[in-house]
Amino acid sequence: MIKLFKYCIIILFLYSCDNLINHDPNVKKSSTGICHKKGSQYYKQTKKFKSYGTIKDCLNSGGRLPL
């Protein structure tokens, strides 16, 4: 029973670390393909996204800038 508890704690820890890494990326590409830089108008509102380190990486992946 203690081993199971330890495994659960480890899994929860690893899952939470992954969320910290992707929680606040520099650039978010929305599900509609729009690249939002940190600090832009819709950055915080974008919930379904793929993370990118730079706007250039996002654009190279097929994304576009907001109108």
N, CA, C and O atoms as a Tripos MOL2 file, in Angstrom:
@<TRIPOS>MOLECULE
protein
  268   267    67     0     0
PROTEIN
NO_CHARGES

@<TRIPOS>ATOM
      1 N           0.8240   -1.1930    0.0000 N.3       1 MET1
      2 CA          0.0000    0.0000    0.0000 C.3       1 MET1
      3 C           0.8750    1.2670    0.0000 C.2       1 MET1
      4 O           0.5480    2.2550   -0.6570 O.2       1 MET1
      5 N           1.9640    1.2220    0.7280 N.am      2 ILE2
      6 CA          2.8610    2.3770    0.7880 C.3       2 ILE2
      7 C           3.5200    2.6090   -0.5700 C.2       2 ILE2
      8 O           3.7180    3.7540   -0.9750 O.2       2 ILE2
      9 N           3.8670    1.5140   -1.2850 N.am      3 LYS3
     10 CA          4.4630    1.6540   -2.6130 C.3       3 LYS3
     11 C           3.4850    2.3420   -3.5660 C.2       3 LYS3
     12 O           3.8800    3.2020   -4.3540 O.2       3 LYS3
     13 N           2.2380    1.9690   -3.4930 N.am      4 LEU4
     14 CA          1.2250    2.5820   -4.3470 C.3       4 LEU4
     15 C           1.1040    4.0720   -4.0590 C.2       4 LEU4
     16 O           0.9880    4.8840   -4.9770 O.2       4 LEU4
     17 N           1.1320    4.4180   -2.7990 N.am      5 PHE5
     18 CA          1.0720    5.8270   -2.3930 C.3       5 PHE5
     19 C           2.2790    6.5930   -2.9360 C.2       5 PHE5
     20 O           2.1250    7.7050   -3.4390 O.2       5 PHE5
     21 N           3.4700    6.0140   -2.8410 N.am      6 LYS6
     22 CA          4.6860    6.6590   -3.3500 C.3       6 LYS6
     23 C           4.5940    6.8640   -4.8590 C.2       6 LYS6
     24 O           4.9590    7.9270   -5.3620 O.2       6 LYS6
     25 N           4.1110    5.8610   -5.5820 N.am      7 TYR7
     26 CA          3.9790    5.9860   -7.0320 C.3       7 TYR7
     27 C           2.9900    7.0910   -7.3970 C.2       7 TYR7
     28 O           3.2270    7.8470   -8.3390 O.2       7 TYR7
     29 N           1.9110    7.1860   -6.6750 N.am      8 CYS8
     30 CA          0.9160    8.2380   -6.9320 C.3       8 CYS8
     31 C           1.5180    9.6200   -6.6980 C.2       8 CYS8
     32 O           1.2850   10.5400   -7.4820 O.2       8 CYS8
     33 N           2.2790    9.7660   -5.6390 N.am      9 ILE9
     34 CA          2.9270   11.0470   -5.3450 C.3       9 ILE9
     35 C           3.9110   11.4150   -6.4560 C.2       9 ILE9
     36 O           3.9550   12.5660   -6.8900 O.2       9 ILE9
     37 N           4.6880   10.4540   -6.9110 N.am     10 ILE10
     38 CA          5.6600   10.7120   -7.9830 C.3      10 ILE10
     39 C           4.9530   11.1150   -9.2650 C.2      10 ILE10
     40 O           5.3730   12.0600   -9.9330 O.2      10 ILE10
     41 N           3.8980   10.4190   -9.6120 N.am     11 ILE11
     42 CA          3.1460   10.7410  -10.8360 C.3      11 ILE11
     43 C           2.5380   12.1280  -10.7370 C.2      11 ILE11
     44 O           2.6020   12.8970  -11.6960 O.2      11 ILE11
     45 N           1.9540   12.4610   -9.6060 N.am     12 LEU12
     46 CA          1.3750   13.7960   -9.4280 C.3      12 LEU12
     47 C           2.4440   14.8870   -9.5060 C.2      12 LEU12
     48 O           2.2070   15.9530  -10.0750 O.2      12 LEU12
     49 N           3.6080   14.6200   -8.9410 N.am     13 PHE13
     50 CA          4.7070   15.5800   -8.9950 C.3      13 PHE13
     51 C           5.1510   15.8100  -10.4350 C.2      13 PHE13
     52 O           5.3170   16.9550  -10.8570 O.2      13 PHE13
     53 N           5.3440   14.7400  -11.1860 N.am     14 LEU14
     54 CA          5.7730   14.8720  -12.5820 C.3      14 LEU14
     55 C           4.7180   15.5810  -13.4190 C.2      14 LEU14
     56 O           5.0620   16.3930  -14.2780 O.2      14 LEU14
     57 N           3.4600   15.2950  -13.1890 N.am     15 TYR15
     58 CA          2.3830   15.9520  -13.9170 C.3      15 TYR15
     59 C           2.3520   17.4470  -13.6080 C.2      15 TYR15
     60 O           2.1590   18.2630  -14.5100 O.2      15 TYR15
     61 N           2.5390   17.8030  -12.3600 N.am     16 SER16
     62 CA          2.5100   19.2220  -11.9940 C.3      16 SER16
     63 C           3.7100   19.9650  -12.5680 C.2      16 SER16
     64 O           3.5810   21.1310  -12.9400 O.2      16 SER16
     65 N           4.8600   19.3310  -12.6510 N.am     17 CYS17
     66 CA          6.0390   19.9660  -13.2540 C.3      17 CYS17
     67 C           5.7980   20.2410  -14.7310 C.2      17 CYS17
     68 O           6.1920   21.2930  -15.2350 O.2      17 CYS17
     69 N           5.1640   19.3200  -15.4240 N.am     18 ASP18
     70 CA          4.8620   19.5030  -16.8390 C.3      18 ASP18
     71 C           3.9240   20.6810  -17.0390 C.2      18 ASP18
     72 O           4.0850   21.4390  -17.9960 O.2      18 ASP18
     73 N           2.9610   20.8460  -16.1660 N.am     19 ASN19
     74 CA          2.0360   21.9700  -16.2730 C.3      19 ASN19
     75 C           2.7360   23.2990  -16.0310 C.2      19 ASN19
     76 O           2.3760   24.3020  -16.6460 O.2      19 ASN19
     77 N           3.7230   23.3250  -15.1540 N.am     20 LEU20
     78 CA          4.4570   24.5610  -14.9000 C.3      20 LEU20
     79 C           5.2510   24.9890  -16.1250 C.2      20 LEU20
     80 O           5.3570   26.1810  -16.4140 O.2      20 LEU20
     81 N           5.7970   24.0390  -16.8320 N.am     21 ILE21
     82 CA          6.6000   24.3470  -18.0020 C.3      21 ILE21
     83 C           5.7300   24.9360  -19.1030 C.2      21 ILE21
     84 O           6.1230   25.9210  -19.7270 O.2      21 ILE21
     85 N           4.5710   24.3670  -19.3580 N.am     22 ASN22
     86 CA          3.7200   24.7950  -20.4580 C.3      22 ASN22
     87 C           2.6620   25.8120  -20.0540 C.2      22 ASN22
     88 O           1.8740   26.2470  -20.8940 O.2      22 ASN22
     89 N           2.6320   26.1880  -18.8070 N.am     23 HIS23
     90 CA          1.5610   27.0540  -18.3280 C.3      23 HIS23
     91 C           1.6740   28.4850  -18.8360 C.2      23 HIS23
     92 O           0.6590   29.1440  -19.0640 O.2      23 HIS23
     93 N           2.8710   28.9600  -19.0120 N.am     24 ASP24
     94 CA          3.0680   30.3540  -19.3960 C.3      24 ASP24
     95 C           4.1260   30.4690  -20.4970 C.2      24 ASP24
     96 O           5.2010   31.0230  -20.2690 O.2      24 ASP24
     97 N           3.8210   29.9410  -21.7000 N.am     25 PRO25
     98 CA          4.8150   29.9820  -22.7810 C.3      25 PRO25
     99 C           4.9830   31.3950  -23.3380 C.2      25 PRO25
    100 O           4.1460   32.2660  -23.1040 O.2      25 PRO25
    101 N           6.0650   31.6130  -24.0710 N.am     26 ASN26
    102 CA          6.3010   32.9140  -24.6970 C.3      26 ASN26
    103 C           5.2900   33.2040  -25.7930 C.2      26 ASN26
    104 O           4.8490   34.3420  -25.9550 O.2      26 ASN26
    105 N           4.9220   32.1650  -26.5520 N.am     27 VAL27
    106 CA          3.9820   32.3200  -27.6580 C.3      27 VAL27
    107 C           2.9880   31.1660  -27.6170 C.2      27 VAL27
    108 O           3.3680   30.0160  -27.3980 O.2      27 VAL27
    109 N           1.7110   31.4840  -27.8310 N.am     28 LYS28
    110 CA          0.6530   30.4830  -27.9010 C.3      28 LYS28
    111 C           0.0690   30.5050  -29.3080 C.2      28 LYS28
    112 O          -0.2830   31.5650  -29.8240 O.2      28 LYS28
    113 N          -0.0320   29.3140  -29.9340 N.am     29 LYS29
    114 CA         -0.7490   29.2220  -31.2110 C.3      29 LYS29
    115 C          -2.1140   28.6270  -30.9050 C.2      29 LYS29
    116 O          -2.2180   27.4830  -30.4620 O.2      29 LYS29
    117 N          -3.1490   29.4050  -31.1400 N.am     30 SER30
    118 CA         -4.5040   28.9770  -30.8110 C.3      30 SER30
    119 C          -4.9620   27.8590  -31.7350 C.2      30 SER30
    120 O          -4.3060   27.5630  -32.7340 O.2      30 SER30
    121 N          -6.0730   27.2470  -31.4050 N.am     31 SER31
    122 CA         -6.6270   26.1720  -32.2230 C.3      31 SER31
    123 C          -7.0420   26.6800  -33.6080 C.2      31 SER31
    124 O          -7.2330   25.8800  -34.5240 O.2      31 SER31
    125 N          -7.1820   27.9960  -33.7690 N.am     32 THR32
    126 CA         -7.5050   28.5720  -35.0730 C.3      32 THR32
    127 C          -6.2520   28.9840  -35.8380 C.2      32 THR32
    128 O          -6.3540   29.5200  -36.9420 O.2      32 THR32
    129 N          -5.0550   28.7380  -35.2630 N.am     33 GLY33
    130 CA         -3.8010   28.9820  -35.9540 C.3      33 GLY33
    131 C          -3.2410   30.3860  -35.8090 C.2      33 GLY33
    132 O          -2.3810   30.7920  -36.5900 O.2      33 GLY33
    133 N          -3.7170   31.1300  -34.8240 N.am     34 ILE34
    134 CA         -3.2290   32.4930  -34.6070 C.3      34 ILE34
    135 C          -2.1670   32.4810  -33.5120 C.2      34 ILE34
    136 O          -2.3700   31.9000  -32.4460 O.2      34 ILE34
    137 N          -1.0300   33.1260  -33.7850 N.am     35 CYS35
    138 CA          0.0840   33.1860  -32.8400 C.3      35 CYS35
    139 C          -0.0690   34.4210  -31.9510 C.2      35 CYS35
    140 O          -0.1560   35.5470  -32.4410 O.2      35 CYS35
    141 N          -0.1000   34.1930  -30.6420 N.am     36 HIS36
    142 CA         -0.2630   35.2770  -29.6690 C.3      36 HIS36
    143 C           0.9920   35.3730  -28.8090 C.2      36 HIS36
    144 O           1.3270   34.4210  -28.1040 O.2      36 HIS36
    145 N           1.6960   36.5120  -28.8560 N.am     37 LYS37
    146 CA          2.8690   36.7350  -28.0180 C.3      37 LYS37
    147 C           2.4280   37.0780  -26.6050 C.2      37 LYS37
    148 O           1.3360   37.6060  -26.3920 O.2      37 LYS37
    149 N           3.2920   36.7700  -25.6400 N.am     38 LYS38
    150 CA          3.0310   37.1270  -24.2480 C.3      38 LYS38
    151 C           2.8460   38.6430  -24.1680 C.2      38 LYS38
    152 O           3.6640   39.4030  -24.6860 O.2      38 LYS38
    153 N           1.7770   39.0680  -23.5220 N.am     39 GLY39
    154 CA          1.4880   40.4900  -23.3880 C.3      39 GLY39
    155 C           0.5550   41.0320  -24.4550 C.2      39 GLY39
    156 O           0.1110   42.1760  -24.3590 O.2      39 GLY39
    157 N           0.2480   40.2350  -25.4720 N.am     40 SER40
    158 CA         -0.6610   40.7210  -26.5140 C.3      40 SER40
    159 C          -2.1070   40.6560  -26.0270 C.2      40 SER40
    160 O          -2.3990   40.1070  -24.9650 O.2      40 SER40
    161 N          -2.9960   41.2240  -26.8210 N.am     41 GLN41
    162 CA         -4.3850   41.4210  -26.4030 C.3      41 GLN41
    163 C          -5.0950   40.1190  -26.0020 C.2      41 GLN41
    164 O          -5.7820   40.0910  -24.9810 O.2      41 GLN41
    165 N          -4.9460   39.0610  -26.7720 N.am     42 TYR42
    166 CA         -5.7010   37.8320  -26.5220 C.3      42 TYR42
    167 C          -4.8630   36.7080  -25.9160 C.2      42 TYR42
    168 O          -5.3280   35.5710  -25.8290 O.2      42 TYR42
    169 N          -3.6550   37.0060  -25.5050 N.am     43 TYR43
    170 CA         -2.7650   35.9710  -24.9600 C.3      43 TYR43
    171 C          -3.4070   35.2530  -23.7680 C.2      43 TYR43
    172 O          -3.4750   34.0240  -23.7520 O.2      43 TYR43
    173 N          -3.8720   36.0010  -22.7840 N.am     44 LYS44
    174 CA         -4.4330   35.3900  -21.5720 C.3      44 LYS44
    175 C          -5.7490   34.6770  -21.8330 C.2      44 LYS44
    176 O          -6.0970   33.7450  -21.1070 O.2      44 LYS44
    177 N          -6.4860   35.0930  -22.8510 N.am     45 GLN45
    178 CA         -7.7640   34.4780  -23.1460 C.3      45 GLN45
    179 C          -7.6190   33.1660  -23.9070 C.2      45 GLN45
    180 O          -8.5530   32.3640  -23.9410 O.2      45 GLN45
    181 N          -6.4670   32.9410  -24.5130 N.am     46 THR46
    182 CA         -6.2440   31.7370  -25.3110 C.3      46 THR46
    183 C          -6.0100   30.5500  -24.3840 C.2      46 THR46
    184 O          -5.0050   30.4910  -23.6770 O.2      46 THR46
    185 N          -6.9530   29.6050  -24.3940 N.am     47 LYS47
    186 CA         -6.8930   28.4570  -23.4870 C.3      47 LYS47
    187 C          -6.4410   27.1860  -24.1980 C.2      47 LYS47
    188 O          -5.6820   26.4080  -23.6200 O.2      47 LYS47
    189 N          -6.8830   26.9480  -25.4390 N.am     48 LYS48
    190 CA         -6.4640   25.7770  -26.2110 C.3      48 LYS48
    191 C          -5.3640   26.2330  -27.1490 C.2      48 LYS48
    192 O          -5.6160   26.9800  -28.0950 O.2      48 LYS48
    193 N          -4.1290   25.7790  -26.8830 N.am     49 PHE49
    194 CA         -3.0070   26.2780  -27.6570 C.3      49 PHE49
    195 C          -1.8680   25.2740  -27.6880 C.2      49 PHE49
    196 O          -1.8360   24.3080  -26.9250 O.2      49 PHE49
    197 N          -0.9360   25.5330  -28.5950 N.am     50 LYS50
    198 CA          0.3320   24.8260  -28.6370 C.3      50 LYS50
    199 C           1.4000   25.8530  -28.2880 C.2      50 LYS50
    200 O           1.3490   26.9870  -28.7640 O.2      50 LYS50
    201 N           2.3570   25.4710  -27.4690 N.am     51 SER51
    202 CA          3.3880   26.3860  -26.9780 C.3      51 SER51
    203 C           4.5540   26.5020  -27.9560 C.2      51 SER51
    204 O           4.9410   25.5330  -28.6090 O.2      51 SER51
    205 N           5.1000   27.7130  -28.0370 N.am     52 TYR52
    206 CA          6.2960   27.9730  -28.8430 C.3      52 TYR52
    207 C           7.2080   28.9210  -28.0720 C.2      52 TYR52
    208 O           6.7440   29.7300  -27.2700 O.2      52 TYR52
    209 N           8.5000   28.8140  -28.3230 N.am     53 GLY53
    210 CA          9.4690   29.6680  -27.6540 C.3      53 GLY53
    211 C           9.5400   31.0530  -28.2610 C.2      53 GLY53
    212 O           9.7670   32.0350  -27.5540 O.2      53 GLY53
    213 N           9.3470   31.1390  -29.5790 N.am     54 THR54
    214 CA          9.4260   32.4230  -30.2640 C.3      54 THR54
    215 C           8.2740   32.5600  -31.2480 C.2      54 THR54
    216 O           7.6720   31.5700  -31.6620 O.2      54 THR54
    217 N           7.9810   33.7950  -31.6130 N.am     55 ILE55
    218 CA          6.9310   34.0520  -32.5930 C.3      55 ILE55
    219 C           7.3390   33.4820  -33.9480 C.2      55 ILE55
    220 O           6.4890   33.0270  -34.7120 O.2      55 ILE55
    221 N           8.6350   33.5060  -34.2460 N.am     56 LYS56
    222 CA          9.1340   32.9660  -35.5150 C.3      56 LYS56
    223 C           8.8530   31.4660  -35.6070 C.2      56 LYS56
    224 O           8.4410   30.9780  -36.6600 O.2      56 LYS56
    225 N           9.0730   30.7310  -34.5120 N.am     57 ASP57
    226 CA          8.7820   29.2960  -34.4940 C.3      57 ASP57
    227 C           7.2970   29.0410  -34.7380 C.2      57 ASP57
    228 O           6.9290   28.1160  -35.4630 O.2      57 ASP57
    229 N           6.4590   29.8580  -34.1350 N.am     58 CYS58
    230 CA          5.0150   29.7110  -34.2940 C.3      58 CYS58
    231 C           4.6090   29.9690  -35.7470 C.2      58 CYS58
    232 O           3.8180   29.2180  -36.3180 O.2      58 CYS58
    233 N           5.1440   31.0170  -36.3310 N.am     59 LEU59
    234 CA          4.8190   31.3490  -37.7220 C.3      59 LEU59
    235 C           5.3360   30.2750  -38.6750 C.2      59 LEU59
    236 O           4.6630   29.9390  -39.6490 O.2      59 LEU59
    237 N           6.5210   29.7340  -38.4060 N.am     60 ASN60
    238 CA          7.0850   28.6810  -39.2440 C.3      60 ASN60
    239 C           6.2790   27.3850  -39.1780 C.2      60 ASN60
    240 O           6.3470   26.5640  -40.0920 O.2      60 ASN60
    241 N           5.5200   27.2030  -38.1060 N.am     61 SER61
    242 CA          4.7050   26.0020  -37.9550 C.3      61 SER61
    243 C           3.3720   26.1140  -38.6990 C.2      61 SER61
    244 O           2.5550   25.1940  -38.6670 O.2      61 SER61
    245 N           3.1630   27.2400  -39.3640 N.am     62 GLY62
    246 CA          1.9150   27.4210  -40.1040 C.3      62 GLY62
    247 C           0.9730   28.4140  -39.4530 C.2      62 GLY62
    248 O          -0.1250   28.6460  -39.9600 O.2      62 GLY62
    249 N           1.3740   28.9980  -38.3540 N.am     63 GLY63
    250 CA          0.5280   29.9880  -37.6820 C.3      63 GLY63
    251 C           0.5840   31.3270  -38.3870 C.2      63 GLY63
    252 O           1.3810   31.5390  -39.3010 O.2      63 GLY63
    253 N          -0.2860   32.2310  -37.9400 N.am     64 ARG64
    254 CA         -0.3130   33.5830  -38.5170 C.3      64 ARG64
    255 C          -0.4640   34.5950  -37.3870 C.2      64 ARG64
    256 O          -0.8730   34.2570  -36.2760 O.2      64 ARG64
    257 N          -0.1270   35.8410  -37.6970 N.am     65 LEU65
    258 CA         -0.2950   36.9070  -36.7270 C.3      65 LEU65
    259 C          -1.7520   37.3300  -36.6560 C.2      65 LEU65
    260 O          -2.4840   37.1540  -37.6300 O.2      65 LEU65
    261 N          -2.2000   37.8870  -35.5250 N.am     66 PRO66
    262 CA         -3.5700   38.3960  -35.4470 C.3      66 PRO66
    263 C          -3.7570   39.5790  -36.3980 C.2      66 PRO66
    264 O          -2.8050   40.2840  -36.7300 O.2      66 PRO66
    265 N          -4.9870   39.7760  -36.8220 N.am     67 LEU67
    266 CA         -5.2710   40.8970  -37.7370 C.3      67 LEU67
    267 C          -5.2310   42.2230  -37.0490 C.2      67 LEU67
    268 O          -5.4480   43.2550  -37.6840 O.2      67 LEU67
@<TRIPOS>BOND
     1     1     2 1
     2     2     3 1
     3     3     4 2
     4     3     5 am
     5     5     6 1
     6     6     7 1
     7     7     8 2
     8     7     9 am
     9     9    10 1
    10    10    11 1
    11    11    12 2
    12    11    13 am
    13    13    14 1
    14    14    15 1
    15    15    16 2
    16    15    17 am
    17    17    18 1
    18    18    19 1
    19    19    20 2
    20    19    21 am
    21    21    22 1
    22    22    23 1
    23    23    24 2
    24    23    25 am
    25    25    26 1
    26    26    27 1
    27    27    28 2
    28    27    29 am
    29    29    30 1
    30    30    31 1
    31    31    32 2
    32    31    33 am
    33    33    34 1
    34    34    35 1
    35    35    36 2
    36    35    37 am
    37    37    38 1
    38    38    39 1
    39    39    40 2
    40    39    41 am
    41    41    42 1
    42    42    43 1
    43    43    44 2
    44    43    45 am
    45    45    46 1
    46    46    47 1
    47    47    48 2
    48    47    49 am
    49    49    50 1
    50    50    51 1
    51    51    52 2
    52    51    53 am
    53    53    54 1
    54    54    55 1
    55    55    56 2
    56    55    57 am
    57    57    58 1
    58    58    59 1
    59    59    60 2
    60    59    61 am
    61    61    62 1
    62    62    63 1
    63    63    64 2
    64    63    65 am
    65    65    66 1
    66    66    67 1
    67    67    68 2
    68    67    69 am
    69    69    70 1
    70    70    71 1
    71    71    72 2
    72    71    73 am
    73    73    74 1
    74    74    75 1
    75    75    76 2
    76    75    77 am
    77    77    78 1
    78    78    79 1
    79    79    80 2
    80    79    81 am
    81    81    82 1
    82    82    83 1
    83    83    84 2
    84    83    85 am
    85    85    86 1
    86    86    87 1
    87    87    88 2
    88    87    89 am
    89    89    90 1
    90    90    91 1
    91    91    92 2
    92    91    93 am
    93    93    94 1
    94    94    95 1
    95    95    96 2
    96    95    97 am
    97    97    98 1
    98    98    99 1
    99    99   100 2
   100    99   101 am
   101   101   102 1
   102   102   103 1
   103   103   104 2
   104   103   105 am
   105   105   106 1
   106   106   107 1
   107   107   108 2
   108   107   109 am
   109   109   110 1
   110   110   111 1
   111   111   112 2
   112   111   113 am
   113   113   114 1
   114   114   115 1
   115   115   116 2
   116   115   117 am
   117   117   118 1
   118   118   119 1
   119   119   120 2
   120   119   121 am
   121   121   122 1
   122   122   123 1
   123   123   124 2
   124   123   125 am
   125   125   126 1
   126   126   127 1
   127   127   128 2
   128   127   129 am
   129   129   130 1
   130   130   131 1
   131   131   132 2
   132   131   133 am
   133   133   134 1
   134   134   135 1
   135   135   136 2
   136   135   137 am
   137   137   138 1
   138   138   139 1
   139   139   140 2
   140   139   141 am
   141   141   142 1
   142   142   143 1
   143   143   144 2
   144   143   145 am
   145   145   146 1
   146   146   147 1
   147   147   148 2
   148   147   149 am
   149   149   150 1
   150   150   151 1
   151   151   152 2
   152   151   153 am
   153   153   154 1
   154   154   155 1
   155   155   156 2
   156   155   157 am
   157   157   158 1
   158   158   159 1
   159   159   160 2
   160   159   161 am
   161   161   162 1
   162   162   163 1
   163   163   164 2
   164   163   165 am
   165   165   166 1
   166   166   167 1
   167   167   168 2
   168   167   169 am
   169   169   170 1
   170   170   171 1
   171   171   172 2
   172   171   173 am
   173   173   174 1
   174   174   175 1
   175   175   176 2
   176   175   177 am
   177   177   178 1
   178   178   179 1
   179   179   180 2
   180   179   181 am
   181   181   182 1
   182   182   183 1
   183   183   184 2
   184   183   185 am
   185   185   186 1
   186   186   187 1
   187   187   188 2
   188   187   189 am
   189   189   190 1
   190   190   191 1
   191   191   192 2
   192   191   193 am
   193   193   194 1
   194   194   195 1
   195   195   196 2
   196   195   197 am
   197   197   198 1
   198   198   199 1
   199   199   200 2
   200   199   201 am
   201   201   202 1
   202   202   203 1
   203   203   204 2
   204   203   205 am
   205   205   206 1
   206   206   207 1
   207   207   208 2
   208   207   209 am
   209   209   210 1
   210   210   211 1
   211   211   212 2
   212   211   213 am
   213   213   214 1
   214   214   215 1
   215   215   216 2
   216   215   217 am
   217   217   218 1
   218   218   219 1
   219   219   220 2
   220   219   221 am
   221   221   222 1
   222   222   223 1
   223   223   224 2
   224   223   225 am
   225   225   226 1
   226   226   227 1
   227   227   228 2
   228   227   229 am
   229   229   230 1
   230   230   231 1
   231   231   232 2
   232   231   233 am
   233   233   234 1
   234   234   235 1
   235   235   236 2
   236   235   237 am
   237   237   238 1
   238   238   239 1
   239   239   240 2
   240   239   241 am
   241   241   242 1
   242   242   243 1
   243   243   244 2
   244   243   245 am
   245   245   246 1
   246   246   247 1
   247   247   248 2
   248   247   249 am
   249   249   250 1
   250   250   251 1
   251   251   252 2
   252   251   253 am
   253   253   254 1
   254   254   255 1
   255   255   256 2
   256   255   257 am
   257   257   258 1
   258   258   259 1
   259   259   260 2
   260   259   261 am
   261   261   262 1
   262   262   263 1
   263   263   264 2
   264   263   265 am
   265   265   266 1
   266   266   267 1
   267   267   268 2
@<TRIPOS>SUBSTRUCTURE
     1 MET1         2 RESIDUE 1 A MET
     2 ILE2         6 RESIDUE 1 A ILE
     3 LYS3        10 RESIDUE 1 A LYS
     4 LEU4        14 RESIDUE 1 A LEU
     5 PHE5        18 RESIDUE 1 A PHE
     6 LYS6        22 RESIDUE 1 A LYS
     7 TYR7        26 RESIDUE 1 A TYR
     8 CYS8        30 RESIDUE 1 A CYS
     9 ILE9        34 RESIDUE 1 A ILE
    10 ILE10       38 RESIDUE 1 A ILE
    11 ILE11       42 RESIDUE 1 A ILE
    12 LEU12       46 RESIDUE 1 A LEU
    13 PHE13       50 RESIDUE 1 A PHE
    14 LEU14       54 RESIDUE 1 A LEU
    15 TYR15       58 RESIDUE 1 A TYR
    16 SER16       62 RESIDUE 1 A SER
    17 CYS17       66 RESIDUE 1 A CYS
    18 ASP18       70 RESIDUE 1 A ASP
    19 ASN19       74 RESIDUE 1 A ASN
    20 LEU20       78 RESIDUE 1 A LEU
    21 ILE21       82 RESIDUE 1 A ILE
    22 ASN22       86 RESIDUE 1 A ASN
    23 HIS23       90 RESIDUE 1 A HIS
    24 ASP24       94 RESIDUE 1 A ASP
    25 PRO25       98 RESIDUE 1 A PRO
    26 ASN26      102 RESIDUE 1 A ASN
    27 VAL27      106 RESIDUE 1 A VAL
    28 LYS28      110 RESIDUE 1 A LYS
    29 LYS29      114 RESIDUE 1 A LYS
    30 SER30      118 RESIDUE 1 A SER
    31 SER31      122 RESIDUE 1 A SER
    32 THR32      126 RESIDUE 1 A THR
    33 GLY33      130 RESIDUE 1 A GLY
    34 ILE34      134 RESIDUE 1 A ILE
    35 CYS35      138 RESIDUE 1 A CYS
    36 HIS36      142 RESIDUE 1 A HIS
    37 LYS37      146 RESIDUE 1 A LYS
    38 LYS38      150 RESIDUE 1 A LYS
    39 GLY39      154 RESIDUE 1 A GLY
    40 SER40      158 RESIDUE 1 A SER
    41 GLN41      162 RESIDUE 1 A GLN
    42 TYR42      166 RESIDUE 1 A TYR
    43 TYR43      170 RESIDUE 1 A TYR
    44 LYS44      174 RESIDUE 1 A LYS
    45 GLN45      178 RESIDUE 1 A GLN
    46 THR46      182 RESIDUE 1 A THR
    47 LYS47      186 RESIDUE 1 A LYS
    48 LYS48      190 RESIDUE 1 A LYS
    49 PHE49      194 RESIDUE 1 A PHE
    50 LYS50      198 RESIDUE 1 A LYS
    51 SER51      202 RESIDUE 1 A SER
    52 TYR52      206 RESIDUE 1 A TYR
    53 GLY53      210 RESIDUE 1 A GLY
    54 THR54      214 RESIDUE 1 A THR
    55 ILE55      218 RESIDUE 1 A ILE
    56 LYS56      222 RESIDUE 1 A LYS
    57 ASP57      226 RESIDUE 1 A ASP
    58 CYS58      230 RESIDUE 1 A CYS
    59 LEU59      234 RESIDUE 1 A LEU
    60 ASN60      238 RESIDUE 1 A ASN
    61 SER61      242 RESIDUE 1 A SER
    62 GLY62      246 RESIDUE 1 A GLY
    63 GLY63      250 RESIDUE 1 A GLY
    64 ARG64      254 RESIDUE 1 A ARG
    65 LEU65      258 RESIDUE 1 A LEU
    66 PRO66      262 RESIDUE 1 A PRO
    67 LEU67      266 RESIDUE 1 A LEU
